[in-house]
Amino acid sequence: MDLFEKRINNMGPLGSHAKEAHGYYTFPKLEGEISPNMNFRGSSKLVWSLNNYLGLANHPEVRKADTEATLEYGLAYPMGARMMSGNSTIHEQLESELAAFVSKEDCILINFGYQGILSAIDALVDRHDVIVYDAESHACIVDGVRLHQGKRFVYPHNNLENLEKQLQRATNLVNGTPGAILVITEGVFGMSGNQGSLKEIIELKKKYNFKLLVDDAHGFGTMGKTGAGTGEEQGCQDGIDLYFSTFAKSMASIGAFIGGNKTIIDYLRYNMRSQIYAKSLPMPLVIGAIKRLELLRTNPELKDNLWKIVNALQGGLRQAGFNIGTTQSPVTPVLLSGSVGEATHLTLDLRENYNIFCSIVMYPVVPKGIIMLRLIPTAVHSLEEVTRTIQAFKEIKVKLEAGQYNFQELASFN
Ligand SMILES: Cc1ncc(COP(=O)(O)O)c(C=O)c1O
C-alpha cells in the first residue's frame, strides 16, 4: 500500500473537516496590528483568541527592543547549539534574570516550549522511573510521556485522591529498584482555566518521594502577586522542583525556560537533546525577552488591567447565566450544548453578524455534544468590548436554544 495514500484516506479527527473548514474555522488569518481589533477576511473583528495576556505583543518598548536587536545582530547570531558555539553573555543574563524572577537558583533557556518540555521529560527519566501526570495535560507533556520507556500513571484531572493512589503504586514499583518518580502537572490548564492543585500536590511530598515539574505556560505573567506564576499565587513556588513557562503567551514571543536548582539545571544543559542538537535562540529573541521581562516586572498595572477585564468578563458571563466551568485564571471557556454543525453555524453568526472572533473548540478536543467557545481576555481589551461581547453571547445562546443553528452540515463561509 502507498504510505501517502493511506494517510490521505484518513485525514484524522481534525483534518477530516479540512475541506469545509480551512481558512475560516481552521487556519484563519488575523491580519493587521496585534490588538483586540484585527482584520479577518476583510473586516474588523473584536478578537478574544490571542494569548497576548499583558498586551506586550506590540508595546512600543518591545517593538523598539526587537527592532534594534535585529538591526544590530540579524537573526543568525549566535550560530550553533549553546554547547558548541551558540552561547552568549546575553543568553546567560536572560537566564539569571528569569531564575531570579521565578525564585529559582538557575534556569535554562529553551527554543520552543513544546519541544523543550518534551525533551526535558526525556532527559529526566529512564526506564526504571515512573511518571505520574494529570489527565488534562497539554500535548507537549503527553508527547514527552510517550517517549518514556518506563511506567506512566495518569490521574484524573486535579483528582488528589487518585493521584495519591498512583503515587502509592509508583512507590511500590520503584522501591528497591534504581527507579524514582516524576510528577507533572500544569499551573493553569489552558482549556478549562483551572489551576493545578500545586499546594496539595506538594503536601504529598511529605509522604512520597517524587520531584514535581510544572508547566505554567498560562500562569507566568498572569498569576501571583508579582506575576511570577501559579506557584507564587498558591504560595508554594519553593515546592516546585522544575518550573516551566513558554514565552509564547504573556511574553508574546518565541522561546521558553525551565527554572530549578543549579545542579539539576546543569544536568538539563548537558542532557536535553532538543538543546544540545539544535541552534540556540537568535539574539533578537533573547534581547526582546529581557525587555519583556523588565516590563512585566516593573509595570504591575499590566496585570491589574488584565484582571480588571478578566473579572468583568467572567463576572458578566456568570451573571448572564453562562456556564464558564471552574476557571480560576484568565482563561475563559464558555460551555454550550450542540453538535459540530451547530457550533460552526453559531461561530459564523458570531463572526459575520456580531464581528466577534473567538476560538471554537469542538469534538474531539471536548466531548461530543459540547461546544466550547474559548475567550482569552487581555490587558488591552476595554470594558466596552466586554459588554458588547456578553450581549452578543446572550443573543447567540437564545438562537442556539431555539434551534436556529440546528443544521447537520458545517456552515459554509464562502
Ligand atoms: C500549557 C502549554 N505548554 C506548552 C506550550 C508550548 O509552548 P510553545 O508555543 O513555546 O512551543 C503551550 C502552548 O504554547 C501550552 O499552552
Ligand as a Chemical Component Dictionary entry (heavy atoms), coordinates in Angstrom:
data_LIG
# 
_chem_comp.id                   LIG 
_chem_comp.type                 NON-POLYMER 
_chem_comp.pdbx_formal_charge   0 
_chem_comp.three_letter_code    LIG 
# 
loop_
_chem_comp_atom.comp_id 
_chem_comp_atom.atom_id 
_chem_comp_atom.alt_atom_id 
_chem_comp_atom.type_symbol 
_chem_comp_atom.charge 
_chem_comp_atom.model_Cartn_x 
_chem_comp_atom.model_Cartn_y 
_chem_comp_atom.model_Cartn_z 
_chem_comp_atom.pdbx_ordinal 
LIG C1 C1 C 0 0.463  24.547 28.539 1  
LIG C2 C2 C 0 1.383  24.755 27.377 2  
LIG N1 N1 N 0 2.614  24.212 27.414 3  
LIG C3 C3 C 0 3.471  24.365 26.390 4  
LIG C4 C4 C 0 3.125  25.065 25.257 5  
LIG C5 C5 C 0 4.080  25.118 24.113 6  
LIG O1 O1 O 0 4.822  26.277 24.085 7  
LIG P1 P1 P 0 5.459  26.819 22.714 8  
LIG O2 O2 O 0 4.386  27.517 21.960 9  
LIG O3 O3 O 0 6.553  27.736 23.191 10 
LIG O4 O4 O 0 6.007  25.646 21.958 11 
LIG C6 C6 C 0 1.855  25.656 25.183 12 
LIG C7 C7 C 0 1.441  26.454 24.013 13 
LIG O5 O5 O 0 2.042  27.395 23.572 14 
LIG C8 C8 C 0 0.973  25.497 26.281 15 
LIG O6 O6 O 0 -0.267 26.025 26.255 16 
# 
loop_
_chem_comp_bond.comp_id 
_chem_comp_bond.atom_id_1 
_chem_comp_bond.atom_id_2 
_chem_comp_bond.value_order 
_chem_comp_bond.pdbx_ordinal 
LIG C1 C2 SING 1  
LIG C2 N1 SING 2  
LIG C2 C8 DOUB 3  
LIG N1 C3 DOUB 4  
LIG C3 C4 SING 5  
LIG C4 C5 SING 6  
LIG C4 C6 DOUB 7  
LIG C5 O1 SING 8  
LIG O1 P1 SING 9  
LIG P1 O2 DOUB 10 
LIG P1 O3 SING 11 
LIG P1 O4 SING 12 
LIG C6 C7 SING 13 
LIG C6 C8 SING 14 
LIG C7 O5 DOUB 15 
LIG C8 O6 SING 16 
# 
